[in-house]
Amino acid sequence: MLGLVGVVVAVAALAAHSLYNQPAATGPGPAVAPPSQASVPGSAAPGPTTVAFASDFAAFPQHGQLLNVIQTYYNAINDKKYDEWLSVVTPTFAGENPRDVFLKAYQSTHDSSIFVYRVDPAPQNGLRALVGFTSMQALADAPTQFPHACIHWQVVLPLTWDGNRKQWEIDTGTTGLTPQRQAC
């Protein structure tokens, strides 16, 4: 029995190693260390809005496609461009956030220091992206359950492949419902 467990662990490690060592797709932005301000309590200075990423993500086969989706998602929030946001989310996610809800929810939001730590396979041929970012907003627009004008977030963004649009899209679901957060 112990031998079987060892074989299963070895096969899983080999599969993970081969998945993350495939050639990276080309795309904008460098692989860098996580933003330091995300780990510094009390830091409330806005950082860059260009998505940065760890080498694990740089080595992910669909790196370029996913980076474009994630960058578009955060740009749309920062620029309050609902139609741009719609272009990278699933119809289900969009249905839960019509234009008026989106504009109200993000009316004073500015997200920065966006960092993709990694992307992992998920059930039903989906993906999960572990993303950290800093959100600054008017205190009146902060989440009611965490009322702070500056919040460092770590979230898991579920991604689904849309075969009709031939692109990855950010989805809704239970994956992103329990983000880690810390006041700046």
Secondary structure, DSSP 4 states (H G I P E B T S, - for coil): -HHHHHHHHHHHHHHHHHHHTSPPPP-SS-B-PPPGGGGSTT-------S-EE-HHHHTSTTHHHHHHHHHHHHHHHHHT-HHHHHTTB-HHHHHHS-HHHHHHHTTT-EEEEEEEEEEEEETTTEEEEEEEEEEE--GGGS-TTS--SEEEEEEEEEEEEETTTTEEEE--SGGGGS-EEEE-
